Amino acid sequence: MAAAARGRLGANAKRDVMVRIAISQTAFEAIAKTLPLGSVGYENAVNEKGERLISIERRMLDKLNSYRRAGESYSDVILRLAAEGGK
């Protein structure tokens, strides 16, 4: 395999890595209601703050971070985008 092709595969593999983030129950529900029934996977437990732990692809986390404003949590971003119609 050519070096350039290996580099592209490596970059894609890094973006597709799953990462865990904590979001509020309200943010979780805002996401869940946009997805087909039964398609939402999550950990049943909540953390010490009462937040849900969810796994998302690194590239989705990067996108979520691009929408964040100063002082916003991931939950804040999700709820703002949901209120704006998911732009």
N, C-alpha and C positions, 0 to 999 in steps of 0.2 A: 504494500500500500504506500502511496506517495506521502511524503512528509506533510504536505499541505492538507491532504485528506485526513490524516491522523490528527492534525491540529484542529480541524473543524469538528471531528467526532469528539475529541476531548472537550472542546468548548460546549458542544451540545450536551454532553454527559453532565457537565457541571451545572448547566441551567436546569436540567431535568431532575436534579437531586431533590429529594423531599426534605422539607424543613418543618419544624413544629413551631407554631405560634399560639399565643393565648389571646382569645377574644371574649368579649362579654356575651352573655346568653342572648341579649337583644341583637347583637351583631350576627351571632350564629343563626338565629331565626331569620334574619333578613337575607342571609345567604341561602339557607335551606329552602325557603319558600320560592326561590327562583329555579330550583333544580327538580328534576323528575322524582317522584316518590320512590324512596328506597335507594337513591343514588348517593346519599350523604353518608360519609364515613367519618367517625369521630371517636374520641376516647370518652367513655361514659363518665369518668371522673372529672371533677373540676379542681382547679388549683386553690390555694389558700385565699385568693381574692374572689372566688366564685366564677372564674373564667373557664371557658371550654378550651381544651387543647385540640387544635386541628393540624393536620398535615397538608401542606400545599407544595407545589413545585417551586423551586428556587426562582424560576423566571416569573412566576405569579407574585412572589414576594417582592421581587425587584419592581414589578409593575405597581404593586400596592404602595411601595415606598415612593415611587415617582409621583403619586397622588397626594402624599402626606404634606400637610402644612405644618408650620412651626407649632409645636406643642400638642399635635394630634397623636392619639394612639391608633393602632390598627383598627380597633373597634370604631373610633371616631370617623376614620376614613370610610370604612364600610357603610356605616349608617348615613354619612353625608352623601355618598354615591348612590345609595338606595333611595334616599329622599329626592335626589336629582334625576332619578330614573335610570340609574346604572350607566351613565355616559361613559 
